Amino acid sequence: MKAQTVLEIVDARRQRTTEEFSPTDQFWLQLEHMQDCLDHGTPHRIPPADSIAQMRVIDAVYASLRSGAPERVASALTSAA
């Protein structure tokens, strides 16, 4: 039996609350959501623009690692030249 997952939440006033829930396989839930989108033609809950923006950041991180210097993250309106 898997242990409960406990999430501690601290708000802006530094008040703490906790939420407990059963563990879950997040990747499985993502796959189920994708399958549901494909089966029913509904939009994915993560817009494509968000995924593209995330890849731009990842590309900039790798470029920075190669160059040893900070790299600019291309905006959605410009290409990463």
Secondary structure, DSSP 4 states (H G I P E B T S, - for coil): -PPPEEEEEE-TT--EEEEEE----HHHHHHHHHHHHHHHTPPPSS-HHHHHHHHHHHHHHHHHHHHSS--PPPPTTS---
